[in-house]
Amino acid sequence: MQRKYTKAERGFTLIELLIVMIILGVLAALVAPKMFGKTGKAMQKAAKTQISMFETAIDTYRLDVGKFPTTEQGLEALRVKPDDAKRWDGPYLPKAVPPDPWGNPYEYRAPGEHGDYDIFSYGADGQPDGEGEDLDIVSWKNIGE
């Protein structure tokens, strides 16, 4: 014996499912570009925040050791005591030095061309200079300056 379904128990028809899928596709096509456009800005802000964290750690390092880490020692001097750092009281970072949000290592130079030291990321393309998402994120400027 075949059971009869009431109107409330019936499922969706194929046409109803197709209409819902088309509506979802149109919404995704309209919303996705706006959301993905914000991803690049968020990564740039994350890089700037990490650089600020490095600046604080480097300044604390200098207060303890009496000088900034050299270019050769790099940011790793904030985690591992350099041989010539007698009053080192680190580690100055709670975890290992992370890569930038695009997976590349941060660049560190001391003495810097723009101050006592320079910290920078080459952005999404990993190459010097650039615009938009490829913009270099640097310690001596705010994003977009």
N, C-alpha and C positions, 0 to 999 in steps of 0.2 A: 504494500500500500504506500502510495506516494503522499508525503506530507505537503500540505498547502501552507505557504508562508503568508503571514499578514504583511500589510504594507510597511509596517515598522520593522519587520524582521528581514526584509529584502536587502541585499547588498547594493553597491553602486553599479551602474551600468558602465560599459566600456566608454561610452561617449562622455559620461560624467567624469570619469577618471582622466580622460584625455583633456577635457576642458580645464580641470584642476592643474594638470601638468603644464598646459600652455600658460596659464596664469602665473604659475610659479616660475616658469622660464622667463616670461616677460619681466617679472619683478626682479629676478636675479640679474637680468641684462641691464636693468636700470640702476640697481643698487650696487652691484659688484664693482664697477669702475670707481665709484666714489669711495668705497671702503678700501680697495686696494691702493688707491692714491694716497691714503693716509698711512699706509704701512711704511713707505719710505720716510716720511716725516717722523714717525714713531721710532724708527731705527736710528735716525740722526739724533733725536733727543736722547735716546738710550746711550749712544756713543758720547754725547756731550756730558751726560751724567757720570759715565764711567771715567771720563777724563777729569772731571771735577773731583771724583773720589781719589784718583791718582795724585792730583795736585795737593790735596789735604795730606795724603800719606807722605809725599815727597817733602812737604814743608815740615812735617813732624820728624822725618828722617834727618833733615838738615839741622833742626834744633838739637837733636841728640848727637849726631856725628860731627857737625860743624861745617859740613859742605854737602852739596847735592851729589847724588850718584852720577858717575861719569856716563858718557854715551856707551862705552864698552860694557859697564855694569848693567846699564839699562834699568827697566822697571823691575827686573828680577831681584835687584838689591833691596827691594821693599819686602821680599819674602825670605831671601837667603842672605846671611851676613857676608859681605865682601871681606876679603883678607885685610884690607887697610882701614876698616871701619872699627876703631877701638871702642867707641862708646855706643855701638849699635844696640838698640833696645827693642828690636822687632820681634816678630814680623809686624810690619806696618799695614798689611792687608790681611783680612781674615781668611782669604782663599787664594789660590794660585791666580796669577795675572791672567784675566780672561782675554780672549780675542775680541776684536770689535764685533758689532752685530752682524757683519758680513763674513765673519770667520777669518779675517786677516789679523796679524799681530799689530798692536799699536806701535807707532814709531816714537822714539824718545831721543832727544838730542840735548846735551849739556856740555858747554854753555850753548844756549839757544840763539837763534837769529832774532828772536822777538822778545827775549827776556832771559832770566837766569837759566831756564830750560824750556824746551818746546815738547809738547806731546800732541800727536795728531794721528788721525786715521784718514786714509785716502778715499773713504766712502765706498759706495757700492761697486765701482769699477776697479778698485784697488790700484788706481793710477793717480799720479799727481794732477792737481787741478781738476776741474769738472764742474758741471752745473746740475741742478735738480738733485736727483738721488745720488749722483756721482760727486757731489760737492764734498770737498775735504772738510773734515771736522777737526778744528784746531783749538788748542788751549788759549790762544791769545785773542780770539774773536768769538762773538756769539754767532749762532747759526744764522746765515743769511746776511751777515754784515759784509 
